[in-house]
């Protein structure tokens, strides 16, 4: 083409254009597609430059050629085609080079340039963004149109028209490049309505094409559409920050978002709206990577005061509260409200929204990790204000399992890094004071009690995951073979290890758990008095978590030798843990005093009582010190009892000073087990019940508390086997067999009857597994109360 000259090239140009376009379209899936398409594009560019590099005398030929060129190139350079095609960097660069060289040809008339620009300018911006996403900021400045080109009125009209015509991912590509270029950055935000419309198109793309997990994922996005959306939001945030018109455009968009988020019927828009709005506001305080490589040739109209805006000012000025009031409205944030009335899909939607909001808090904290010119004192004030505003709310969501819990944990860790703490646990313990104070006040109010319990449960969960190297459920003990009951699993276990290098954090954790137990006990007492079943259940569940962490703390410190003469009820050598054990004992007394008042929460109270007793487990050496030491040594004045470390092989035992508490628990459990069937005698194989007795016994309703109490008896037997051995065989076992007789009476057993049968069988098998020497006596008792065949079924 170069050899035959421009006149012959002009004659061949229509055929060259048509052939090249066909090759570009058809070769994308063929062998060596990248090499073929790059070569074809370079050939097309060379042909156009040779044919059009010299002044054209025939204006009609030029316009016909331009029209043919527009129609042919539309198949390849259409913005929608470019956005949907997976172009390799080499192909995208070749196409961009073709577009730039063609539009800057000095020999083309202005009218011809404008006609080509209508097709090629959108492609220019889309290709620019594609290349940037593929190669990063290294491509900035290469193959760019001069800024004078975009100063033409006709070109500006083309850009404004394309903003109205484009949609989907191609609009995001186009707008990103438009706002990244210094010469065209002001075009979009200058019209607040147009800017808002493009943002809503971005929201539509995010809601329809992004995975739900990508909306709240903490990891970097790997899918292409998420990368496009994030880059568009970064460019828009930078334009809002730099331009004087950006603040007005942002305010208009925030008002529209608030109206949408207030309308529950438009709930499907809520996740992408929160995603886009929070990032648009927060990413104003970050500098995109491409700003370092952009050649800014114009000093005009930028808002220098906006450039000095920092995240510290954003927090301290009250702007954060404005954003929080929009994205975290009560119907969006209170995900546990009327939870029992929601379907699974509604609950999933609520959790998704909460996780996205928590992810925005993580991004807020990450803004503080960047180097700014703000004074250190101002930065600390802003961080303190942020913690006071949202840490309480984050902990409330940390108690919700699944993605919400994970997002809350990431948020707390981000707050910790922003404050420069060694680890997240130290950060939490430093800021837990105001959280506990606020929760202690909230439990006194019926409307706030459940949320306060969730806050403290979230804090306990976070501390447990940070403190212990083992997972949460690995921190509980294992049982002997055959005993796999859920509650009984908390009784025995191996030694625990700190996740941290030192144990100096244990006293501070013990203080936090003590304060949490105080608040939970107060809330539980008030809820029972006010007949608040939900509040009681939440408070008892909080006590369960507190007791579990208390037991772990006791296993992390040495144990004092038992001295019955001093009537000491604590076992730990650490003073703060001893205070914690006193508080646990007070809570146990409170639970035993109120446990029979509400049958619906009895299963949770059984869990709490058993876990509370495990707080007083100690080492066998510490428990046996008083019996092993010589009298004259023990009676030496002012000699403190020694401390013993935990042993790996030895199983923990319950301190004898708590046998009185064990007996109180036993009496309470026994009352709950026998009270519903108190009017009936224990079963006997030698005496059949009358029809009236069977009908009356069949009418006795089995409740979940009966099943829970049987599990509680099994765990209690593990804790104090010698003390309860005779009582289990002579008192508890006959009562359990009476319940088994009740479960066999219906002709058509219900699911509850089957659960009751399984509970009695597992209880009897648990007794034999914990104490094998009782197996024969248990068998004889079962045979004397029931038939031999049933007794054999229960034991085997």
C-alpha atoms as one frame of an Amber mdcrd trajectory, in Angstrom:
protein
   0.000   0.000   0.000   2.823   2.365   0.792   4.501   1.538  -2.535   1.513
   2.151  -4.822   0.963   5.695  -3.558  -1.975   7.506  -2.107  -3.963   7.714
  -5.360  -4.030   3.945  -5.882  -4.531   3.422  -2.118  -7.636   5.596  -2.279
  -9.037   3.411  -5.048  -8.387   0.276  -3.017  -9.546   1.782   0.299 -13.211
   0.567   0.304 -12.149  -3.010  -0.304  -9.328  -2.788   2.256 -11.685  -1.451
   4.927 -14.326  -4.113   4.288 -11.788  -6.956   4.245 -10.026  -5.769   7.385
 -13.268  -5.435   9.324 -14.228  -8.983   8.340 -10.859 -10.293   9.482 -11.118
  -8.429  12.790 -14.588  -9.806  13.479 -14.067 -13.379  12.295 -10.560 -14.045
  13.542 -11.246 -13.444  17.235 -11.816 -17.150  17.890  -9.303 -18.534  15.438
  -5.703 -19.684  15.725  -3.232 -16.915  16.641  -6.158 -14.511  16.976  -4.124
 -11.820  18.760  -1.372 -11.758  16.149  -3.819 -11.831  13.236  -6.085  -9.107
  14.587  -3.155  -6.863  15.565  -1.649  -7.226  12.110  -4.969  -6.485  10.410
  -5.537  -3.371  12.540  -2.022  -2.114  11.810  -2.601  -2.744   8.070  -5.896
  -0.850   8.197  -4.243   2.057   9.988  -1.410   2.213   7.459  -3.869   2.133
   4.568  -5.959   4.965   6.006  -2.917   7.099   6.742  -1.504   6.612   3.218
  -4.844   7.330   1.553  -5.781  10.346   3.673  -2.396  11.883   4.506  -2.504
  14.131   1.433  -5.073  16.874   0.870  -8.190  15.556  -0.824  -9.447  17.690
  -3.696 -12.572  15.654  -4.342 -14.802  16.579  -1.396 -17.566  14.217  -2.541
 -15.165  11.259  -2.580 -13.960  12.186   0.889 -17.458  12.334   2.353 -18.442
   9.033   0.706 -15.279   7.448   2.063 -15.950   8.791   5.555 -19.537   7.479
   5.472 -18.356   4.071   4.302 -15.627   4.100   6.923 -18.139   4.974   9.675
 -20.508   2.194   8.687 -17.745  -0.380   8.435 -15.894   0.534  11.620 -19.141
   0.647  13.604 -19.105  -3.155  13.765 -15.703  -3.110  15.447 -15.531   0.190
  17.324 -19.032   0.351  18.750 -18.757   1.084  22.470 -21.018  -1.819  23.413
 -18.985  -4.261  21.331 -15.711  -3.070  22.825 -17.041  -3.298  26.390 -18.350
  -6.824  25.932 -15.342  -8.142  23.979 -12.423  -9.608  25.905  -9.657  -7.678
  24.176  -6.019  -8.470  24.725  -3.800  -5.480  25.606  -2.003  -5.669  22.240
  -5.274  -5.511  20.304  -6.690  -2.703  22.436  -3.500  -0.657  21.976  -3.545
  -1.196  18.214  -7.172  -0.091  17.997  -6.484   2.976  20.134  -3.525   3.904
  17.953  -5.762   3.647  14.872  -8.427   5.885  16.443  -5.941   8.557  17.569
  -4.015   8.675  14.282  -7.224   8.905  12.280  -8.790  11.715  14.325  -5.663
  13.908  14.348  -5.005  13.743  10.592  -4.401  17.373   9.593  -5.588  16.800
   6.033  -9.165  15.906   6.988 -11.762  18.640   6.864 -13.512  19.611  10.088
 -16.813  18.134   8.907 -15.188  14.788   8.157 -13.446  14.757  11.533 -16.728
  15.388  13.334 -18.438  12.569  11.426 -15.658  10.167  12.341 -15.597  11.478
  15.904 -19.232  10.489  16.384 -18.170   6.857  16.037 -14.580   6.911  17.204
 -14.587   9.257  20.225 -16.713   6.856  22.340 -14.406   4.042  21.240 -11.403
   6.171  22.210 -12.597   6.566  25.800 -13.738   2.950  26.150 -10.393   1.664
  24.818  -8.517   4.004  27.126 -10.282   2.566  30.158  -9.890  -1.014  28.976
  -6.146  -0.543  28.554  -5.896   1.101  31.971  -7.731  -1.776  33.640  -5.496
  -4.278  31.861  -2.123  -2.596  32.394  -2.576  -0.010  35.135  -1.208   3.507
  35.312   1.810   2.682  33.106  -0.308   3.303  30.018  -1.352   6.818  31.069
  -0.123   9.418  28.588   0.435   7.069  25.619  -1.654   7.501  22.436  -3.841
  10.314  23.727  -5.731  12.898  21.805  -4.532  16.453  22.434  -6.542  18.560
  24.878  -7.271  21.098  22.129  -9.310  18.451  20.322 -11.861  18.323  23.158
 -12.195  22.106  23.298 -14.175  22.097  20.051 -17.859  22.735  20.606 -18.897
  19.901  18.284 -16.741  17.399  20.183 -18.205  18.512  23.506 -21.670  18.032
  22.075 -20.687  14.517  21.001 -19.491  13.723  24.518 -22.655  15.039  26.141
 -24.791  13.126  23.644 -22.940   9.880  24.268 -23.488  10.256  28.010 -27.217
  10.176  27.285 -27.127   7.371  24.711 -24.760   4.879  26.296 -25.744   2.466
  29.048 -24.388  -0.544  30.882 -20.702  -1.328  31.178 -19.811   0.767  28.103
 -21.156   3.873  29.848 -18.971   3.145  32.874 -15.906   2.704  30.649 -16.700
   5.924  28.793 -17.377   7.948  31.957 -14.286   6.636  33.757 -11.956   7.790
  30.989 -13.873  11.022  30.644 -13.321  11.897  34.315  -9.745  10.616  34.331
  -8.726  13.052  31.572  -7.956  16.533  32.857  -9.471  18.220  29.803 -12.853
  16.458  29.992 -13.201  15.856  33.746 -15.628  18.713  34.324 -18.115  17.696
  31.603 -20.006  15.077  33.611 -20.179  16.603  37.129 -21.033  20.026  35.701
 -24.585  18.791  35.032 -25.815  17.439  38.376 -28.777  15.709  36.763 -26.632
  13.961  34.173 -24.094  12.984  36.817 -26.848  11.485  38.947 -28.258   9.592
  35.955 -24.883   8.006  35.198 -24.494   7.003  38.845 -27.899   5.335  38.792
 -26.854   3.443  35.657 -23.816   2.288  37.637 -26.130   1.145  40.432 -28.189
  -0.812  37.920 -25.085  -2.529  36.557 -23.894  -3.347  40.078 -27.263  -4.778
  41.028 -27.710  -6.912  37.927 -24.198  -8.050  37.003 -22.181  -8.188  40.233
 -22.293 -11.266  42.450 -23.927 -10.673  45.803 -20.757 -11.814  47.574 -18.741
  -9.169  45.708 -20.830  -6.414  47.300 -19.485  -7.146  50.768 -16.351  -9.245
  50.164 -13.251  -8.122  52.043 -10.866  -9.528  49.435  -9.911  -7.641  46.286
 -12.299  -8.058  43.384 -11.234 -10.458  40.675 -14.255 -10.396  38.360 -14.154
  -7.954  35.473 -17.442  -6.137  36.079 -16.565  -5.360  39.711 -13.260  -3.871
  38.589 -15.057  -1.679  36.051 -17.567  -0.442  38.640 -14.942   0.286  41.287
 -12.775   2.207  38.844 -15.757   4.286  37.744 -16.604   5.127  41.368 -12.976
   6.102  42.048 -12.945   8.423  39.053 -16.294   9.938  40.029 -15.149  10.458
  43.627 -11.965  12.165  42.438 -13.954  14.420  40.099 -16.358  15.336  42.916
 -13.417  16.202  45.125 -11.545  18.288  42.545 -14.372  20.273  40.978 -16.434
  23.066  42.494 -19.598  21.607  40.979 -18.953  18.200  42.537 -20.372  19.031
  45.960 -23.749  20.043  44.538 -23.904  16.946  42.326 -23.059  14.728  45.291
 -25.726  16.323  47.488 -28.371  15.760  44.818 -27.357  12.111  44.444 -27.386
  11.554  48.209 -30.923  12.963  48.430 -32.066  10.564  45.726 -30.386   7.637
  47.490 -32.043   8.543  50.771 -35.454   8.494  49.091 -34.788   5.069  47.571
 -33.422   3.580  50.783 -36.464   4.853  52.684 -38.794   3.018  50.302 -38.966
  -0.630  51.366 -40.799  -1.614  48.175 -37.573  -0.883  46.260 -35.606  -3.220
  48.493 -33.775  -4.895  45.604 -31.994  -1.603  44.902 -30.787  -1.179  48.474
 -27.598  -3.322  48.284 -26.136  -1.694  45.135 -27.223   1.787  46.264 -25.379
   1.412  49.562 -22.381  -0.070  47.763 -22.053   2.806  45.279 -22.956   5.669
  47.627 -20.587   4.735  50.441 -17.637   4.286  48.101 -18.411   7.490  46.222
 -18.237   9.421  49.496 -15.314   7.587  51.092 -13.050   7.379  48.060 -12.926
  11.159  47.885 -10.230  10.881  50.550  -7.978   8.625  48.488  -5.783   9.526
  45.541  -6.184   7.107  42.607  -3.069   5.480  41.220  -3.420   7.227  37.900
  -3.174  10.709  39.456   0.588  10.229  39.816   0.971   9.538  36.099  -1.525
  12.012  34.693   0.007  15.040  32.986  -2.103  17.943  34.201  -1.710  20.701
  31.664  -4.451  22.954  32.987  -4.408  24.800  36.281  -7.901  26.055  36.034
 -10.834  25.487  37.833 -10.187  23.130  40.651 -11.251  23.562  44.212  -8.062
  23.739  46.254  -9.959  23.599  49.508 -11.501  20.337  48.397  -8.040  18.920
  47.840  -7.245  19.600  51.484 -10.331  17.675  52.670  -9.294  14.720  54.785
 -11.077  11.805  56.351 -10.425  13.379  59.764 -12.503  16.410  58.786 -15.140
  14.089  57.378 -15.521  12.351  60.743 -15.244  15.404  62.987 -17.511  17.675
  60.943 -20.580  15.457  61.215 -20.598  14.429  57.552 -20.099  10.811  58.542
 -23.282  10.909  60.628 -25.122  12.272  57.591 -23.916   9.368  55.441 -24.652
   6.880  58.242 -28.169   8.247  58.620 -28.811   7.507  54.938 -27.292   4.046
  54.517 -28.056   2.642  57.992 -31.682   3.567  58.463 -33.424   1.475  61.159
 -35.324  -0.761  58.736 -32.009  -1.564  56.998 -29.778  -1.974  60.048 -32.023
  -3.708  62.611 -31.838  -7.105  60.951 -33.146  -9.020  63.985 -36.383  -7.038
  64.267 -39.421  -9.338  63.748 -36.999 -12.031  62.636 -39.463 -14.830  63.282
 -41.886 -13.299  60.750 -39.339 -13.171  57.903 -38.789 -15.740  55.212 -35.360
 -17.176  54.462 -34.995 -14.907  51.451 -35.865 -11.828  53.499 -33.358 -12.798
  56.168 -30.694 -13.334  53.514 -31.432  -9.892  52.072 -31.180  -8.306  55.520
 -27.858  -9.984  56.167 -26.540  -8.869  52.783 -27.444  -5.242  53.480 -25.879
  -5.375  56.954 -22.688  -6.931  55.572 -22.411  -4.186  52.924 -22.839  -1.496
  55.592 -20.184  -3.147  57.757 -17.882  -3.329  54.742 -18.310   0.442  54.312
 -17.181   0.898  57.935 -14.105  -1.185  57.128 -13.341   1.131  54.216 -13.819
   4.138  56.497 -11.246   2.787  58.931  -8.874   1.984  56.090  -8.875   5.658
  55.104  -6.955   6.394  58.320  -4.130   4.081  57.275  -3.111   6.494  54.516
  -0.532   9.180  55.157  -2.128  12.617  55.473  -1.037  16.076  56.552  -3.449
  16.102  59.490  -1.942  16.509  62.971  -1.675  13.366  65.065  -3.930  14.825
  67.755  -6.673  15.481  65.211  -6.310  11.990  63.805  -6.690  10.439  67.253
  -9.771  12.569  67.946 -11.353  11.427  64.696 -10.590   7.772  65.410 -11.996
   8.067  68.927 -15.167   9.661  67.590 -15.542   6.939  64.950 -15.115   4.214
  67.568 -17.667   5.786  69.876 -20.150   6.161  67.023 -20.030   2.717  65.459
 -18.110   0.176  67.568 -21.198  -0.546  69.677 -23.233  -1.137  66.523 -20.566
  -3.318  64.933 -20.421  -5.557  67.992 -24.184  -5.952  67.867 -23.865  -7.461
  64.396 -20.889  -9.613  65.392 -23.321 -11.885  67.238 -25.165 -12.699  63.984
 -23.676 -15.813  62.340 -22.562 -15.995  58.743 -21.468 -13.170  56.481 -22.560
 -10.490  58.964 -20.271 -11.903  61.645 -17.344 -12.078  59.219 -17.916  -8.515
  58.045 -18.080  -7.282  61.647 -14.811  -9.036  62.487 -13.114  -7.425  59.472
 -14.430  -4.026  60.564 -13.020  -4.370  64.092  -9.655  -5.463  62.717  -9.665
  -2.446  60.382 -10.372  -0.128  63.331  -7.438  -1.719  65.143  -5.033  -1.175
  62.258  -6.221   2.397  61.850  -5.379   3.093  65.491  -1.928   1.556  65.172
  -2.574  -1.144  67.781  -0.482  -4.275  68.074  -3.494  -6.488  67.484  -7.263
  -6.235  67.370  -7.696  -7.629  70.889  -5.698  -4.813  72.488  -7.730  -2.311
  70.497 -10.993  -3.843  71.626 -10.001  -4.000  75.286  -8.962  -0.339  75.206
 -12.341   0.680  73.809 -14.558  -1.827  75.600 -15.252   0.452  78.550 -17.790
   2.692  76.859 -19.323  -0.336  75.111 -20.024  -2.091  78.421 -21.269   1.127
  80.018 -23.699   1.719  77.174 -24.888  -1.898  77.233 -25.359  -1.803  81.019
 -27.665   1.182  80.632 -29.467  -0.357  77.661 -30.431  -3.596  79.431 -32.653
  -1.595  81.774 -34.919  -0.689  78.844 -37.163  -3.328  77.286 -36.766  -1.938
  73.760 -32.952  -1.906  73.930 -32.325  -5.068  75.951 -32.002  -7.497  73.038
 -29.655  -5.210  71.111 -27.484  -4.709  74.209 -27.251  -8.463  74.736 -26.224
  -8.896  71.099 -23.551  -6.221  71.497 -21.957  -7.968  74.458 -22.291 -11.379
  72.773 -20.477  -9.964  69.768 -17.731  -8.656  72.034 -17.385 -11.997  73.830
 -17.238 -13.837  70.497 -14.586 -11.479  69.183 -12.441 -11.816  72.295 -12.717
 -15.597  72.174 -11.652 -15.815  68.544  -8.736 -13.441  69.138  -7.563 -14.818
  72.478  -7.457 -18.539  71.813  -5.328 -20.211  69.186  -7.884 -23.014  68.819
 -11.237 -22.439  67.141 -14.119 -21.667  69.411 -15.626 -25.124  69.504 -12.212
 -26.724  69.880 -11.852 -24.826  73.156 -14.503 -27.040  74.731 -13.594 -30.481
  76.052 -14.065 -33.899  74.542 -16.055 -36.693  76.146 -15.390 -40.395  76.663
 -16.421 -42.763  73.894 -20.178 -43.045  73.524 -21.017 -39.752  75.250 -21.562
 -37.169  72.545 -24.278 -35.026  74.030 -24.224 -31.368  73.109 -24.294 -29.785
  76.562 -22.046 -32.394  78.113 -19.289 -31.473  75.648 -18.324 -28.468  77.752
 -17.173 -30.457  80.765 -13.798 -31.989  79.929 -10.968 -30.967  77.687  -7.286
 -30.491  77.079  -5.190 -27.440  77.876  -5.726 -24.254  75.926  -3.083 -21.985
  74.434  -3.056 -18.252  74.026  -3.077 -16.885  70.523  -0.920 -14.049  71.881
   2.698 -14.405  72.921   2.077 -13.485  76.562  -0.712 -13.936  79.060  -0.728
 -10.331  80.246  -3.993  -9.748  78.429  -5.878 -12.278  80.581  -6.597  -9.856
  83.482  -8.044  -7.262  81.105 -10.182  -9.867  79.389 -11.370 -11.062  82.796
 -12.442  -7.507  83.668 -14.442  -7.251  80.447 -16.133 -10.620  80.989 -16.941
  -9.686  84.602 -18.613  -6.474  83.478 -20.508  -8.363  80.759 -21.785 -10.933
  83.270 -22.940  -8.123  85.548 -24.919  -6.529  82.717 -26.316  -9.886  81.583
 -27.450 -10.836  85.089 -29.143  -7.487  85.551 -30.884  -7.816  82.196 -31.959
 -11.394  82.917 -33.382 -10.460  86.320 -35.305  -7.501  84.907 -36.581  -9.526
  81.937 -37.903 -12.295  84.180 -39.654  -9.803  86.430 -41.187  -8.045  83.420
 -42.134 -11.380  81.788 -40.020 -10.532  78.749 -39.378 -13.996  77.307 -37.229
 -12.799  74.392 -35.143 -10.554  76.605 -34.651 -13.382  79.098 -33.525 -15.762
  76.373 -31.026 -13.241  74.968 -29.633 -12.501  78.430 -29.226 -16.190  79.248
 -27.502 -16.820  75.898 -25.123 -13.984  76.748 -24.407 -15.663  80.088 -23.710
 -18.939  78.253 -21.075 -17.236  76.102 -19.601 -15.412  79.101 -19.346 -18.638
  81.116 -17.680 -20.406  78.206 -15.028 -17.701  77.921 -14.653 -17.627  81.723
 -13.926 -21.359  81.734 -11.288 -20.811  79.050  -9.681 -18.016  81.086  -9.564
 -20.295  84.125  -7.754 -22.900  82.017  -5.159 -20.289  81.008  -3.920 -19.447
  84.506  -2.358 -21.590  87.285  -4.623 -23.050  89.964  -4.395 -22.466  93.697
  -4.339 -25.456  96.031  -7.728 -26.180  97.612  -7.995 -25.305 101.312 -11.396
 -26.172 102.771 -10.638 -24.430 106.046 -10.654 -21.078 104.282 -13.901 -21.970
 102.471 -12.556 -20.473  99.271 -14.879 -20.858  96.278 -12.321 -19.741  93.686
  -9.597 -21.830  92.089  -7.526 -19.467  89.911  -4.241 -17.948  91.034  -4.876
 -14.791  88.994  -6.744 -12.193  91.144  -8.865 -10.843  88.260  -9.960 -14.354
  87.318 -10.897 -15.007  90.949 -13.119 -11.925  90.860 -14.623 -13.291  87.667
 -15.329 -16.637  89.367 -17.138 -14.851  92.203 -19.314 -13.070  89.656 -20.054
 -16.359  87.881 -21.142 -17.913  91.175 -23.506 -14.990  91.840 -25.024 -15.412
  88.383 -25.503 -19.127  88.977 -27.397 -18.390  92.185 -29.595 -15.952  90.272
 -30.337 -18.510  87.549 -31.203 -21.206  90.086 -33.561 -18.798  91.838 -35.490
 -17.940  88.653 -34.928 -20.980  86.405 -38.348 -22.650  86.960 -40.416 -19.566
  86.161 -40.359 -19.801  82.382 -40.440 -23.201  80.704 -39.494 -21.816  77.288
 -36.032 -20.679  78.437 -35.254 -23.713  80.606 -33.029 -25.346  77.908 -30.889
 -22.209  77.761 -30.683 -21.994  81.550 -29.550 -25.628  81.720 -26.761 -24.783
  79.277 -25.791 -21.718  81.291 -25.708 -23.568  84.614 -23.528 -26.392  83.289
 -21.133 -24.001  81.590 -21.025 -21.932  84.752 -19.915 -24.930  86.788 -17.064
 -25.600  84.363 -15.565 -22.248  85.388 -14.582 -23.887  88.710 -12.724 -26.866
  87.270  -9.214 -27.224  88.609  -6.222 -29.552  88.347  -6.251 -32.861  90.259
  -3.087 -31.889  92.132  -4.606 -28.632  93.352  -7.778 -30.412  94.433  -5.889
 -33.131  96.309  -3.304 -30.850  97.934  -5.102 -30.681 101.257  -5.302 -34.456
 101.591  -1.684 -35.051 100.540   0.145 -32.393 102.514   1.317 -33.148 106.024
  -0.616 -31.569 108.878   2.334 -29.730 110.374   3.219 -28.200 106.987  -0.332
 -27.080 106.290  -0.701 -25.556 109.722   2.322 -23.296 109.415   1.160 -19.703
 109.954   1.057 -17.229 107.053   1.929 -19.894 104.514  -0.036 -19.336 101.315
  -1.238 -22.392  99.419   0.879 -23.214  96.369  -0.260 -22.899  92.758  -0.237
 -25.684  90.226  -0.031 -25.361  86.430  -2.413 -27.244  84.201  -1.300 -30.668
  83.084  -1.740 -31.986  79.591  -2.697 -35.543  80.458  -4.715 -35.077  83.664
  -8.459 -34.465  83.370  -9.780 -31.454  85.304 -11.944 -31.979  88.365 -14.527
 -29.848  90.099 -13.405 -28.248  93.343 -15.052 -29.856  96.380 -16.047 -26.445
  97.669 -18.715 -26.356  94.956 -20.463 -29.604  95.813 -23.109 -27.577  97.626
 -23.744 -25.666  94.394 -23.844 -28.951  92.492 -26.480 -30.236  94.908 -28.593
 -27.093  94.393 -28.344 -27.575  90.648 -29.275 -31.231  91.067 -32.394 -30.330
  93.072 -33.454 -27.748  90.484 -32.969 -30.168  87.610 -34.802 -32.878  89.529
 -37.748 -30.569  90.120 -37.969 -29.724  86.423 -37.800 -33.419  85.497 -40.318
 -34.766  87.998 -42.816 -31.935  88.440 -44.900 -32.678  85.300 -45.255 -36.375
  86.290 -45.307 -35.958  90.058 -48.790 -37.486  90.316 -47.643 -40.817  88.884
 -45.695 -43.574  90.511 -42.537 -44.880  88.918 -43.088 -47.704  86.403 -42.932
 -51.320  87.495 -42.709 -54.443  85.392 -44.879 -56.338  87.899 -47.774 -53.865
  87.861 -49.633 -52.639  84.813 -51.277 -49.241  84.906 -55.001 -48.937  84.523
 -56.532 -47.440  81.404 -57.371 -44.226  83.255 -53.768 -43.876  84.476 -52.416
 -44.462  80.980 -54.730 -41.852  79.465 -53.850 -39.358  82.181 -50.128 -40.000
  81.742 -50.469 -39.699  77.971 -51.946 -36.228  78.420 -48.772 -35.028  80.148
 -47.025 -32.761  77.679 -43.342 -33.273  77.023 -41.436 -30.002  76.752 -37.952
 -29.161  75.469 -36.941 -28.548  79.071 -37.276 -32.283  79.828 -34.833 -33.166
  77.044 -32.442 -30.420  78.131 -32.550 -31.511  81.773 -31.544 -35.051  80.806
 -28.538 -33.650  78.973 -27.846 -31.473  81.997 -27.911 -34.475  84.337 -25.407
 -36.264  82.139 -23.035 -33.278  82.202 -23.579 -32.874  85.940 -22.687 -36.531
  86.460 -19.391 -35.985  84.615 -18.600 -33.038  86.882 -19.420 -34.732  90.196
 -19.628 -38.451  89.510 -18.841 -39.775  93.002 -21.130 -37.271  94.700 -24.133
 -38.024  92.439 -23.562 -41.710  91.719 -26.273 -43.122  94.013 -28.729 -40.321
  93.293 -28.466 -40.914  89.560 -29.362 -44.581  89.890 -31.942 -44.336  92.659
 -33.699 -41.039  91.833 -32.960 -39.724  88.342 -33.055 -43.029  86.461 -36.605
 -43.999  87.665 -37.874 -40.560  86.677 -36.292 -40.922  83.242 -37.869 -44.349
  82.819 -41.252 -42.847  83.709 -40.835 -40.392  80.857 -39.889 -43.265  78.566
 -43.109 -45.027  79.549 -44.987 -41.835  78.723 -43.396 -41.716  75.244 -44.552
 -45.291  74.473 -48.233 -44.695  75.270 -49.457 -42.934  72.078 -50.576 -45.293
  69.335 -49.267 -42.874  66.738 -46.088 -41.379  68.241 -45.285 -37.798  67.352
 -41.867 -36.411  66.610 -41.687 -35.159  70.200 -42.352 -38.658  71.501 -39.543
 -40.042  69.355 -37.177 -37.331  70.596 -38.118 -38.193  74.172 -37.357 -41.873
  73.593 -33.970 -41.020  72.101 -33.196 -38.638  74.972 -33.888 -41.311  77.615
 -31.877 -43.914  75.734 -28.891 -41.579  75.271 -29.104 -40.577  78.944 -28.941
 -44.214  80.086 -26.124 -44.995  77.660 -24.317 -41.881  78.891 -24.511 -43.073
  82.484 -23.011 -46.418  81.526 -20.313 -44.741  79.428 -19.279 -42.288  82.123
 -19.292 -44.901  84.906 -19.007 -48.427  83.431 -19.292 -49.985  86.905 -22.919
 -48.845  87.025 -23.928 -50.707  83.870 -25.193 -53.819  85.639 -27.116 -51.871
  88.251 -28.690 -49.684  85.579 -29.677 -52.800  83.620 -31.362 -54.326  86.679
 -33.230 -51.089  87.376 -34.488 -50.910  83.795 -35.601 -54.558  83.886 -37.456
 -54.019  87.168 -39.230 -50.921  85.842 -39.821 -51.987  82.244 -39.790 -55.242
  80.289 -36.442 -57.015  79.693 -36.657 -56.409  75.934 -37.068 -52.656  76.402
 -34.293 -52.618  78.992 -31.960 -54.362  76.551 -32.846 -51.816  73.843 -32.147
 -48.886  76.143 -28.748 -50.071  77.315 -27.307 -51.405  74.044
